[in-house]
Amino acid sequence: MTIPIEEANALKAQFEELKRKNEELQLKHFEALGEMARKKKDYQEQEELVQGSQKKLKESEEKRMHIGDGLKSAKKNLKAKNKEIERI
């Protein structure tokens, strides 16, 4: 079976165009994969920062609670000493 030269040339041009489009799409695909990897890395870094901040906040709150308990205890001791002084 033979096909006319014009049809063969048209098919060859169509093949080349599809090949070019395929290469463009592959390039876009790899760029998208790279962007996804960067976004994932950025997200992980942000998540680590958030977790670090939450840990520091929890430690700070625990210290404040401990200090608050110490102040309450000191206040009770001061009241007791004041009462002792009044008795004397």
C-alpha positions in Angstrom: 0.0 0.0 0.0 1.3 3.4 -0.9 0.3 6.8 0.3 0.7 10.1 -1.5 3.8 12.1 -0.6 1.6 15.0 0.6 -0.2 12.8 3.1 3.1 11.3 4.2 4.6 14.7 4.7 1.5 15.8 6.6 1.7 12.8 8.9 5.4 13.4 9.4 4.7 17.0 10.3 1.9 16.0 12.7 4.3 13.4 14.3 7.0 16.0 14.8 4.4 18.4 16.3 3.1 15.8 18.7 6.7 14.9 19.6 7.4 18.5 20.4 4.2 18.9 22.5 5.1 15.7 24.4 8.6 17.1 25.2 6.9 20.3 26.4 4.5 18.4 28.6 7.3 16.2 30.0 9.2 19.4 30.9 6.2 20.9 32.6 5.6 17.6 34.4 9.2 17.6 35.8 8.9 21.3 36.7 5.7 20.5 38.6 7.4 17.6 40.4 10.2 19.9 41.4 7.8 22.6 42.7 5.9 19.9 44.7 9.1 18.7 46.3 10.0 22.3 47.2 6.6 23.0 48.6 6.8 19.7 50.6 10.2 20.7 52.0 8.9 24.2 52.9 5.9 22.7 54.6 8.1 20.3 56.6 10.4 23.2 57.7 7.4 25.3 58.7 5.9 22.3 60.6 9.2 21.8 62.5 9.2 25.5 63.4 5.7 25.3 64.7 6.4 22.2 66.7 9.5 24.0 68.2 7.5 27.0 69.1 4.8 24.9 70.7 7.4 23.1 72.7 8.9 26.4 73.9 5.5 27.7 74.8 4.6 24.6 76.8 8.0 24.8 78.7 7.4 28.5 79.3 3.9 27.8 80.6 5.2 25.1 82.9 7.8 27.4 84.3 5.2 30.1 84.9 3.0 27.6 86.7 6.0 26.5 88.8 6.9 30.1 89.6 3.2 30.9 90.4 3.1 27.9 92.8 6.3 29.2 94.4 4.8 32.7 94.8 1.7 31.3 96.4 3.8 29.3 98.8 5.9 32.3 99.6 2.8 34.4 100.2 1.4 31.8 102.6 4.7 31.6 104.5 4.8 35.5 104.7 1.3 35.5 106.1 2.2 32.9 108.7 5.4 34.9 109.7 3.3 38.1 109.9 0.9 36.3 112.2 3.8 35.0 114.3 5.2 38.5 114.5 1.8 39.9 115.7 1.7 37.2 118.4 5.1 38.2 119.7 
